Amino acid sequence: MDDGEIKIKEMALDVRIFEKTSPSRFISFTIPNPNSPIHLLRVAVLDSPVHSTESSPPRVAAILVPKHRESDWIFSTESGQLQLLLNMPEISRLILIGDDHDTDSDLPAVYHRPNGEDDESEKLEIRLKPLVVALLPKTLTREEIDDVPFLIYDDNVVSSVEIEKCVGPFVGEMLIEDVEIEIDDGVREFRRRLRFKRMPNLVQSAIKIIPRSCSNPSLPLMGTEFKLDLTELVHPYLAPMVASLSLIGSDVYDHLKSKPKALCIGVGGGGLLSFLRLQLGFEVTGVEIDPEVLRIARQYFGLEESLARVHVEDGIEFLKRLSKSCDDDARFDVLMVDLDSTDPIHGMTAPPVEFVAKDVLLAARTVLVPSGVFIINVIPPNKTFYQELQDQFRHVFAELYEIDVGNGENFVLIATVAPRKSGFNRENLTPAVSGKYLDAIQKI
């Protein structure tokens, strides 16, 4: 009997409970690490919320958690692990195995991707194979058992260091981190990111950061002083949102008029607000429901008070209140909304359904000038949701336009208060956003 089989028998857990898949079941336990018995491994077994049928037998996969990323919410929380499973719709059961991290440590989490082949992981896979077999549904054939893969989690993070963890009264636990990532053609870039624990697999906000000096070239995130680059939008849907400004009536840049006004609901790290002020000269007002998120934006993401006036308030309540007392001088040229809603099964969707109720859309139209536009980031869970969302806008606004961001996830909807005769001067935008997004605007 090999070491793997011995450890299975020593577990205070009846492995017979794994003989059948049970939708949405989550079980986590620890075992001694066969490569280092004085240390523990954390094992999580997740069954998909989607029932497998007799004609479609359960498929199983295992993942070894990357070394030194065990405390990352992607791997250490049930919501993060569930999203990993849901990103593989063909998998009925996912088995995650990694070092049992120290949850009580006060040290910031640091990760650096290992170079070359990881011999220790290969040895561990071999020694853990009996454990994985014991956790498989009994309906699997010998051939299916032999085909169960050990998958490799691979993203573009080369290294990361935790800057701060904190808790907001509305969004819950948050993480600010500096990361080095690989972008196209192997080029690397440094970014500061904001993530929420309720949806750990997604980056809520990100800005580009540039090293001023580096004291440790082998670990460039440690002991490095960075400056913030607020001249570039790195989230894939933000540049299309800015390109949508081309649909604002052309009178907005009349030089006899004051600065164009933007109202942004949903601040996050504040990168969009800073960009509108610094790159396009807008007078910016923001609305953010969570005061801790605003503190983070001010402290770590460069959203200075001189760049934007931000109200700490519920966005819907702010719109309704403003619409009842909004005179012509107080109206905005553009309303930009970037709010999400999370669901453990469907993941993140945007916007929250409450935000596109007719009374809210009417309030939104009221706070805009006649040449104004309403721009909103949309992540539809299905086609029906997206079609109904468009219909809601058509009932309130004159025209509706769309940009497909092209990432398989985001769309930008642009609603105009009045029909367009002429648009915002594209020359004001082309230095700031790619022309491909301006050309991608389609009337729907």
N, C-alpha and C positions, 0 to 999 in steps of 0.2 A: 504494500500500500504506500503511495507516494505522499509527500508532504501536503499537497493540495487536498487530497481526500481526508487526511487526518484532521485538517483544520475545519473542513466542512462538518465532520462529526462532532467537533468540539464546540461548534456554534450553539448558543442557547436559542436556537430557532429551528423549527421543523420545516425542512426544505420541501416537504410535500405540499405546502401551501402554494408553491410555485408551479405545480403540475398543470394548472390551468391559468390562462390569462383572465384578469378581472379588471374591466374598464376603469381607468382613473386610479387604480391602486398604486400606492407609493410606500415602499418599505426601505428603511435604511438601517444598517448595522455595521459593526466593526469586526475585523479579524486580524490576527497577527500577520505582518508582512513576511511572506516566505523568503524574501531576500534579506530581511533584517528583522528577526522575530521580536526584538525589543520594541519595535515600532508597530503602529497599527495602520491598517488600511481601512478606509471608509467605503462601503459598498452601498449603492442606491439602485433599487430595482423599480422601474416605472413601467406600468402598462398603459397603453394608449387609451384615451377616452373613447376612441372609435372601435366598435365591436368588429372583430374579425369573423368571417363566415366560414362555414365548412368547406366551401369551394375555394376559399382563400386562407390557407392555414397560416398561423402566426409566424411572423419573421422576427428574428432577434438579432441584436447587434450589441457589442460591448465597446466602451470607450475608456481608455486610460486617461485620466485627468492630467494635463500637462504639469510637469514638475514646477513647483513654486506658484502655481495658479489655483491651488486647492481652496484658498480663501476667497477667490473671485466669486461674486454672486452668481455668475453663470453656472458654476459647478457646485456651489455650497448651499444654494437655496432650492427649495422644491419648485418655485416658479421658474427659475433659470433652467433647471434640469428638464422641466416639462416643455419649455420652449425648444430645447435641443431635440426632444423627441418629436414634437409637432413639426419641426422643420424636416423630418424624415417621414413623410406620410405612409411610406411602404413598411415601416417598422412597427410591430405590435408591442414589443418589449425592448426597453433599453436598459443596459446594465452599465453603470458608471463606477469606476474603481480608481481611487486615488489616496494619497496620504491623508491621514486624519489630522487636519490642521488644528492649530492652537487658537481657539476662538477667544481666549482671554488675553492674547498678546497685545501690548500697547504699541508695538513697533509697526511702522507703516509697511504695507505689503509692497514688496519689490519683486519684479519678474524680469528675466532676461532669457530670451529664446536660446536653447542650447544649439551649438554649432555641430554639424555633422550627424552621424548615426548615434542613436541612443541605445547602446548595448544593454544597459540595465533594464530599459523598458522591454526590449525583446526577450530578455531572460524572464522578466516578470510575467509577460504574456504566456509563455510556455508553462510556468509554474501555476498560473491562475486558470489554465484551461479546465482542470477538473471542477473548480468552483463554478465556472461559467456553465459547464454541462449540467451541474446539479441544479442550476437556477433556470433551466430551460423547461418549457411546457413538454409534457410527456408525449404529446401527439406528434412531435417532430421525428422524422425518420433518421436513420443513421447518417444518410447522405446530407440531410438538412442540418444535423448537428455538426458534422464536419465542416459545413459551409458557413457556420456562424462567424462573422468577421470581428476582429478587433479594429475599430475605426480610429483614425487619427484626427483629433480636433485641430483644424488649421484655420487661423484668421490672419489678418495683416498686422497684428501687434508683434513688434520685435522686442520691445521692452516697455515696462510701465512702472510707475511709482505713485503710491497713494499720497495725495496732498492733504486731504481732510475728509472725514466722514461726519455727517451731521444729520439732524432730523428736523423736517419741516412739519408744521401742524396739519398741512393738507396733503403734501406729496409723500410724507414718510421719510424713510432713510435715504440719504443721498451720498454720493461719492464724487469727489473731485480728484482727478488723476492727470498726470502728465504721461504721454505715451510717445513712443517712436513707432511709426507705422511704415509699411511698404505700400507705395502707390504704384501707378503704372510703370512698367518696364524696370522694376526693381528700385526705382527712386525712393528714397526714404524722406520722411517729413516728421517734424515734431508737432504735437497738438495737445491742447488742454481740453479735457472732456468732462462733462457732467452726466452722471448716470443715476437713475432711480432704482432702488431695490425692488420695487413692485414690478418693474420690467427690466431686469438686469441685462438682458441680451441686446438692448437697444441703447444707442448713444442719444441722449436728449439734446445736448448742445455740444458744440466743439468750435474752437478757434485755432488758428495756426499760431505757433510760438517759434521764436527764432533765438538760438543760443547767442548770448553775449560773450560768454567764456565757458570753458569746460576744463575742470580739474582732473577728470578721469575719463580719457578717451574710450576705454574699454567698457565703461558703464556711463554713457553720456548723460543720462538723466539724473545721476547722483552728483550733487555739488555743482550743478550747472545753473547759472543765472540766465533766465529767459526774458525776452521782451515780447509783448503781445503784438500780433499782426492783425489789425482790425480792417485792413483794406481788401481782404479776400473772404468770400463765403465758401466754407468747406462742406456744409451739409448739402446733399444733392438737390434738394427741392428749394433751397433759398434763392439761388440764382434765377430759377424760373419765376419765383414770386416777384423778384425785383424786375425781371423782364416784363412782367404783367403791367408795370407802371406805364408802359407805352400806350395803354388804353385810356389813361387819364386824358380828359379834354385838353386840347393844345393851349388853352388860355392859362393853364396853371403856371407856365413859365413866363408870363407877361412880366416884363421887368418893372412895371409900375406896381406890381402886386408884391405883397410880402412873401416870405418863404412858403413853399408848399407845406401842407400839414399832413402828418401821418399819425394814425392811431393804431397801435399794435397791441392786440389782446393775446396774452401768453408771452412772457418775456424770456423764460429759460435763462440761458447765459447772457442774453442781450446782444449777441453778435449782429442780428438783423437791425436792431435799433441803432447800434453804433455805426453800422455801414450806411444806413439811410442818412444819418446826420453828417458823417465825415466825408462820404463819397458823393452824395447827391444833394446835400444842402437842405434836407427836410427839417422842419421843426417837428420833433418827435414826442408823442405822448404814449406811455405804455400802461398796461393794466396787468397786474400779477397778483393772484390770490394768496400766494404763500410768501410771507415776509422773509423767511429763511432763504428761499430761492433768490429773492432780490438782493439779500446780503451777499450771497455767493456771486451773483452777477457783478456787483459793485467791487467785491474784494479780489476776485480771481479772474474775471473776464473783461475787465476794463470798461464797464458801463458806468462812466462817470456821470455825476449829477448834471454836469453842464451839457451832456449829450442828449439826455432824455429825462422828461418829468414822468415819474412812474407812480401810479396810484395802486395801493395795496387793497384790492377789492375783487369781488367776484365779477368776472367779465360781463355776464348777462345782466346783473343788477346795475353795473356801471352804464351799460348801453341804454337800458330802459330809463334810468334816472337822467342821463344826459339828453336823451331824445325829448324829454318833457320840458327842458329849459334851454334848448339849443337855438340861439339866434344865428343869423347868417354869418357873422364874424367868427363864431365859435365852431363852425362846421369844418370837416376834414376833407382833403382831396382824396385820401385813400384810407380804407380800413383794412388791416392785414391781420388775419386770425391764424394762429398756430397752436391749437389745443388738441389734446389726444384723450382717448378713453381706453382703459385697459380691461381685458377680459381674460381669465385663465385659459380659456379654450381658443378663442379667436385671436388672442394676442392684442396688439395695439391697433386701434382704429382711430380715424380722425375725420371730422370733428365729433365731439359728443353730440348725440342726437338732440339734446336739449337746446343746443346752440342754433339749430336750423328750424326751430318752431316758428310759425308765421309771425307771431308778435315780436320775436327777437329780430327776425329779418326786417320787419317794418321799422323797428327802432334803428337798426343799422342803416337803412336807407335814409332815415330822417337826419342822422348826424353827418351825412355826406353832402357835399356841394353838388349842384346839378351835373357838373362834369366829372364827378367822382366815381371811384370804383371800389368794389368790395373784393378782396383777394383772400382766398382761403386754401390752406393745405388739406388735402383729402387723402385718407388711406381707407378705401372701402373694403369691408370684409367680403362683399360679394357684389355681383352686377345689379341685383335688385336694389340694394341699399344705395348704390351710386346713381341709378336712374331716378329713384324717388327723391334723392337729394337735389338732383338737377331740376326736377319738377317743382320742388319747393322754391327754388331760386327764381324760376321762370314766372311764378305766380306773383312775385314781388318786384323784380327788376326788369329793366327794358330789354337787355341783351345778355347773353351768357357765352363765355369763351372758356377754352380749356387748353392746358398744356399737359401732355403726357411726359412726365419727368424721364421715363425710359428705364427706371430701375425695377420695374415689375411691382411697384408698391405705391408710389406717390403720384397723385394728380394735383394740378393747381387749377382751381375754378376761379374765373374772374367775371363778376357781375357788374354791369354798368347801370347807373341811375337813369340815364337817358341814352337814346340811340347815338352811336358814334358817327360823327361826320368827318372829324379829323382827330388825330391822336397826338399824344405827348411826343415831343421832338426826340426821335430815336438817337440823335447825336448826343443827347444828354446821358444816354444809357449805355451805348456801345463801348465806351471805355471801361465800364464797370461790370458788364455781363456779356457772355458769349452771344454773338449774333444768332447762333443756332436756336437759342431759346426764344429770341424775338421772332424768328421765322416759324417757330413751332406753335405759335398761338393760333388756335382754330376756333371759329365760331360754331357753336353747337345748338 
